Amino acid sequence: MSLFLCSDACFLTLDPNTAHTRLSLSEENRKVTRVREYNPYPDHPDRFDECQVLCRESVCGRCYWEPECSGDVCISVSYKSISRFSHWIQTQHTLVSVCLRRTESLFCTPDIYLFTHNNIKTRLPVKSIISRRIGVFVDHSAGTLSFYSVSRNTMSLIHTVQTTFTQTLYPGFTVYYDSSVKLC
């Protein structure tokens, strides 16, 4: 029995009105890259002041999507009411995020998954990040959110959280220097 049905697949695009000015959107708003120069995006009340972007489409019911990550990124699922003026991992409106850190930084050691739920951070015991592609599955009515490491022939569970969703959910990303995310 398959975990996901074809009907669970979601087609997502990035919302240019939420993209920080150091994020460059390409490939019909399906790829985001962190750049060093500022983009001349117009002012918008939905724009983040950190290097973050939300998807235009919400996820409801059962929904599965796969971002392919290059470098250091955080994959998030949050409410649209998330604060635009602070890092979302520290705000009350972010439900869940998984950060994939692949390089030395001030915050993490190499090759870890850092899971955040309701402002509580947990380092997940992952031996090695094998795949750059992460599967994300939401079952809104069941209150389930799961993250998977996806490679050509395998799918390995990273973490699942059981919670109660009270609003519509939006996928989003934090993208660090020399990093990118592509929606597959």
C-alpha positions in Angstrom: 0.0 0.0 0.0 1.4 3.4 -1.0 1.8 6.1 1.6 0.8 8.9 -0.8 -1.7 8.9 -3.7 -1.0 10.8 -6.9 -3.9 13.0 -6.0 -1.9 14.1 -2.9 0.7 15.8 -5.0 0.6 19.6 -4.8 1.8 22.0 -7.5 3.3 25.0 -5.6 4.8 28.3 -6.7 6.7 30.9 -4.7 4.9 34.2 -3.9 7.0 37.1 -5.1 5.2 39.5 -2.8 6.6 37.7 0.2 10.2 37.2 -1.1 12.9 39.1 0.7 14.9 41.5 -1.5 18.0 39.2 -1.3 16.1 36.3 -2.7 15.9 35.8 -6.5 13.0 33.9 -7.9 13.3 32.0 -11.2 11.9 29.1 -13.2 8.4 30.5 -13.2 8.6 31.2 -9.4 9.5 27.5 -8.7 13.1 28.2 -7.6 14.6 30.6 -5.0 18.2 31.5 -4.7 19.9 33.7 -2.0 21.9 36.4 -3.7 24.2 39.1 -2.2 22.7 42.1 -4.0 19.3 43.5 -3.3 16.5 43.0 -5.9 14.4 46.1 -6.7 11.2 44.5 -5.5 8.3 46.9 -4.8 7.2 47.4 -1.2 4.5 45.0 -0.2 3.0 44.4 3.3 3.5 40.6 2.8 7.3 41.0 2.2 9.7 39.5 4.8 12.5 41.4 6.3 14.6 38.2 6.6 15.6 35.9 3.7 12.4 34.0 3.6 9.6 33.4 1.1 6.2 31.7 1.3 4.4 29.7 -1.4 1.5 31.4 -3.1 -0.7 28.3 -2.7 -2.0 27.0 0.6 -2.0 23.4 1.5 -5.2 21.8 2.8 -6.6 18.3 3.0 -3.8 15.8 2.1 -0.9 17.4 0.3 2.6 16.2 -0.7 5.4 18.2 -2.2 9.2 17.9 -2.7 11.7 20.8 -2.5 15.2 20.1 -3.7 17.7 22.0 -1.5 21.2 23.1 -2.2 23.1 24.4 0.7 21.6 25.7 4.0 17.9 26.0 4.0 14.9 25.7 6.3 11.7 24.2 5.1 8.7 25.5 7.0 4.9 25.1 7.2 3.2 28.1 8.8 0.1 30.2 8.9 -0.2 33.1 6.6 -0.3 35.4 9.7 3.4 34.7 10.4 5.3 37.8 11.4 7.1 39.5 8.5 9.6 41.2 10.8 11.5 38.5 12.5 13.0 35.1 11.8 10.0 32.8 11.6 11.5 30.0 13.6 11.3 32.4 16.6 7.7 33.4 16.0 4.4 32.0 17.4 2.8 31.5 14.0 5.3 29.0 12.6 4.1 25.5 13.3 6.9 23.4 12.1 10.2 23.8 10.3 13.1 21.5 9.4 16.5 23.1 8.8 19.1 21.3 6.8 22.5 22.6 7.6 25.3 21.3 5.4 28.1 23.6 6.3 29.9 25.0 9.3 28.0 28.0 10.7 27.6 30.0 13.9 24.4 28.1 14.6 24.9 24.4 13.8 27.5 21.8 13.0 27.7 20.2 9.6 25.1 17.9 8.2 22.2 18.1 10.7 18.5 18.3 10.7 17.1 20.8 13.2 13.4 20.4 13.9 11.3 23.3 15.4 7.7 22.9 16.6 6.0 25.6 18.7 9.3 27.4 19.3 11.0 24.2 20.7 14.1 23.2 18.7 15.2 19.6 18.6 18.3 18.3 16.8 17.2 15.1 15.0 19.5 12.1 15.0 20.2 11.8 11.3 23.4 9.8 10.4 23.9 11.5 7.1 21.9 13.7 4.7 21.8 11.5 1.7 19.4 13.4 -0.5 19.0 17.0 -1.3 15.3 16.4 -2.0 12.9 16.5 1.0 9.4 15.2 0.8 6.8 17.0 2.9 3.4 15.5 3.6 0.5 17.3 5.3 -2.8 15.7 6.3 -4.6 18.8 7.6 -7.7 17.1 9.1 -5.6 14.4 10.8 -3.1 17.1 12.1 -0.1 15.2 10.7 3.0 16.7 9.1 5.9 14.5 8.0 9.3 15.2 6.5 11.2 12.6 4.4 14.6 12.3 2.8 13.9 11.3 -0.8 16.3 9.6 -3.2 15.7 7.8 -6.5 14.5 4.6 -5.0 13.9 5.3 -1.3 12.0 7.5 1.0 13.3 7.7 4.7 11.2 9.4 7.4 13.1 12.3 9.0 10.3 13.3 11.5 6.6 13.4 12.0 4.6 15.7 14.2 1.0 15.3 15.3 -0.7 18.6 16.1 -3.9 20.5 15.6 -4.0 22.9 12.7 -6.3 25.9 13.3 -5.7 27.8 10.1 -4.8 27.3 6.5 -1.1 26.2 6.0 1.5 27.7 3.7 4.9 26.1 2.8 7.8 28.5 3.1 11.6 28.6 3.1 14.5 30.4 4.7 17.5 30.4 2.3 21.0 31.2 3.6 24.0 32.4 1.5 25.0 30.4 -1.5 21.9 28.3 -1.2 18.7 27.6 -3.1 15.5 25.7 -3.1 13.7 24.3 -6.2 10.1 23.0 -6.0 10.0 19.7 -7.9 
